Amino acid sequence: MRIVVIAVGRLKQGPERALAETYRKRAQAVGRAVGLREIEIVEIRDSRASEVERRRVEEAIAIANVIPQGAVAVLLDERGDNLDSAGLAELLRQWRAEDRPAVCFVIGGTDGVAGIVREHAARTLAFGAATWPHQLARIMLLEQLYRAATILAGHPYHRA
């Protein structure tokens, strides 16, 4: 099963990009042993439309164009469910057992996402009640994907 992180906006070169890539590589290496064959990051260009709703719609179209047929879409949103690391690992295990081709985690732009993205998401997850910058949300997601892969592999990284 592929994992695709779809993020509106780009990480510039620097420590955030380096840390995100470190966790992506770790998650991919451990994930291979448990059926997570690829961890991919797709960056969607921020819309330049002047109206907020138009920006959301343009970004939603770009997001929809990269979600593979049959994939599970998971939206990261501050109003989503708080899920612990073992819970995320269990979701990945379930989706892998269902033979889903991919799980796509969506991180919206600065204006959030259009309603159509929210409606098509199988799950909405949050990293607590706080609002996080998109760069940190991406890093935290990749770390949690690494942690979930280690849980599935029985690796000692996650000690609960």
C-alpha distance (Angstrom), angle and dihedral (degrees) to the residues before:
residue distance angle dihedral
M1 . . .
R2 3.79 . .
I3 3.78 122.6 .
V4 3.79 114.4 -149.6
V5 3.79 122.8 -171.7
I6 3.80 107.9 -158.7
A7 3.79 110.4 -165.3
V8 3.77 128.4 178.7
G9 3.79 106.1 -137.4
R10 3.77 133.0 25.9
L11 3.76 132.1 -94.5
K12 3.78 109.1 -129.4
Q13 3.79 120.5 -135.9
G14 3.78 109.4 -79.4
P15 3.78 142.8 78.6
E16 3.82 95.6 -41.6
R17 3.81 92.7 54.6
A18 3.80 91.2 44.6
L19 3.81 92.7 50.8
A20 3.81 92.4 46.1
E21 3.81 90.0 51.3
T22 3.81 91.6 47.9
Y23 3.81 91.8 55.6
R24 3.81 92.2 42.1
K25 3.79 91.1 54.7
R26 3.81 92.6 45.2
A27 3.80 92.3 49.1
Q28 3.77 91.6 47.9
A29 3.82 93.5 48.7
V30 3.81 94.8 49.4
G31 3.79 92.8 36.2
R32 3.80 94.5 61.1
A33 3.80 89.9 70.1
V34 3.82 91.7 55.7
G35 3.80 100.5 42.1
L36 3.81 100.1 -89.1
R37 3.76 96.4 124.3
E38 3.78 102.0 177.0
I39 3.80 139.0 15.0
E40 3.78 109.8 -159.4
I41 3.79 131.5 -179.8
V42 3.80 118.6 -150.2
E43 3.78 115.4 -170.1
I44 3.79 116.3 -154.6
R45 3.77 117.0 -154.2
D46 3.82 114.5 -115.0
S47 3.78 111.5 -107.5
R48 3.80 114.9 -111.3
A49 3.82 94.4 -154.1
S50 3.79 114.0 132.9
E51 3.82 96.0 -134.8
V52 3.81 120.4 70.7
E53 3.81 96.1 -135.9
R54 3.79 91.8 48.0
R55 3.83 89.4 51.9
R56 3.80 90.3 51.2
V57 3.81 92.2 49.4
E58 3.82 93.8 48.1
E59 3.81 90.7 49.0
A60 3.82 91.0 46.2
I61 3.81 90.3 54.8
A62 3.80 90.2 51.2
I63 3.83 90.9 47.7
A64 3.81 92.4 49.2
N65 3.80 90.8 50.9
V66 3.82 92.6 61.7
I67 3.82 100.1 43.5
P68 3.82 106.9 99.6
Q69 3.79 121.6 -129.8
G70 3.82 110.2 -87.6
A71 3.79 94.2 15.9
V72 3.79 123.9 138.3
A73 3.81 112.3 -119.5
V74 3.80 117.9 -148.8
L75 3.81 119.0 -173.7
L76 3.79 121.1 -152.0
D77 3.78 108.0 -143.1
E78 3.80 134.2 151.1
R79 3.83 88.9 -122.6
G80 3.79 92.7 54.8
D81 3.78 130.6 104.4
N82 3.77 118.6 -71.0
L83 3.76 105.9 -127.8
D84 3.78 125.8 -176.9
S85 3.80 121.7 -132.6
A86 3.81 94.4 -99.5
G87 3.81 88.8 51.4
L88 3.79 91.4 53.5
A89 3.81 89.9 48.3
E90 3.81 89.4 51.7
L91 3.81 91.9 51.1
L92 3.80 90.6 51.3
R93 3.81 89.9 48.2
Q94 3.81 91.0 51.1
W95 3.80 94.0 48.2
R96 3.80 90.7 46.7
A97 3.84 89.3 50.6
E98 3.83 88.9 51.2
D99 3.81 86.2 56.3
R100 3.79 93.2 -121.8
P101 3.81 110.7 176.6
A102 3.79 93.3 -138.8
V103 3.78 147.2 -6.5
C104 3.80 113.9 -140.9
F105 3.79 119.2 -159.2
V106 3.81 110.5 -159.9
I107 3.81 123.2 -153.3
G108 3.80 108.4 -173.1
G109 3.77 129.3 -145.8
T110 3.77 129.4 -93.4
D111 3.81 90.7 -79.3
G112 3.80 93.9 50.0
V113 3.79 123.3 -120.7
A114 3.78 134.9 -56.3
G115 3.78 116.5 -99.6
I116 3.81 91.5 -108.9
V117 3.83 90.4 65.0
R118 3.80 90.9 50.7
E119 3.83 91.7 47.5
H120 3.81 93.4 51.9
A121 3.80 95.1 47.4
A122 3.80 114.4 107.0
R123 3.82 89.5 -155.5
T124 3.77 137.2 11.9
L125 3.79 115.2 -150.1
A126 3.80 133.3 -171.6
F127 3.77 134.9 -164.5
G128 3.80 91.6 -138.6
A129 3.78 129.6 -60.6
A130 3.80 94.7 -63.0
T131 3.78 122.5 99.3
W132 3.81 110.3 -118.6
P133 3.79 128.5 -161.1
H134 3.79 110.3 -104.8
Q135 3.81 91.1 -116.4
L136 3.80 92.1 57.4
A137 3.80 92.7 42.3
R138 3.80 88.6 57.1
I139 3.81 92.4 49.5
M140 3.81 92.1 46.4
L141 3.81 91.0 48.8
L142 3.80 92.3 50.7
E143 3.80 91.1 48.2
Q144 3.81 90.0 50.4
L145 3.80 90.8 49.2
Y146 3.81 88.6 52.2
R147 3.80 90.5 47.9
A148 3.82 91.5 48.0
A149 3.81 90.6 50.8
T150 3.81 90.6 51.0
I151 3.81 90.2 50.1
L152 3.81 90.6 51.8
A153 3.82 90.5 47.0
G154 3.82 94.1 47.5
H155 3.80 90.1 -119.4
P156 3.85 115.8 158.0
Y157 3.85 95.6 -125.0
H158 3.81 90.3 99.7
R159 3.76 111.8 57.9
A160 3.78 112.4 -179.5
